């Protein structure tokens, strides 16, 4: 595990794929606004949109102190040498502002989309980290460490995250998962769960937006296997999830209810919570939610 003591990851950040839905120049403007609003970290995904390393370079160049993180960079999208080189190049340009989340992704996104063989996930990740460690780098070297976390959900991947990286970035999880993950990781490694939120007090409307989110991930066996371990019944996982399931995965309501859920992750052992505000439609940019939540989340992020 890399030493993380000097890495100033704030307690609260934002997770969003919405910046892919706007021109690059507008994405940079939004990143600068998010920094001005007090958000200290911004997590971006990888599926088939902008390359996340290129996207991070664009966003970090438009901000002054914002930490840019990938949630996650798919290990099947580039070999270990390419990832190592990109991470070191970004880290050299933006010292202590880069955190690369790596993940094994899913069969359909690896085999069907990219045409690769989806091997044993844990073995593949271990070998990939080996490749990063031995990767050459002939460009000007960064003055600070290249930092990685793993998109880890279950015990063996969490243990690998603790042993070989800064820590873990669990996605589509509950505070109960966070508590279990902290026990597995121990006290040193970073634990940075994602938490989906909807700033909407009407239950039917909030759950409609939440179910649009949960239905995507309930089609992926990796997430379903993790969720089953939290004790949900099979009927909870049908048709996008029961109301109880949606309520467990998506914090909705007013600002205080959302803060309560984020606080629950922190109380369960999270070092950082990546808050994902959900829009009414898949490509919506939830600007109003970001602005409304900025002050309360900033207050929550301030140590007492």
Beta strands, then each sheet from edge to edge (+ up, - down):
strand 1: 12-15
strand 2: 41-44
strand 3: 67-74
strand 4: 98-103
strand 5: 148-150
strand 6: 167-168
strand 7: 190-198
strand 8: 250-252
strand 9: 272-277
sheet 1: 5+ 4+ 3+ 2+ 1+ 9+ 7+ 6+
sheet 2: 5+ 4+ 3+ 2+ 1+ 9+ 7+ 8+
end
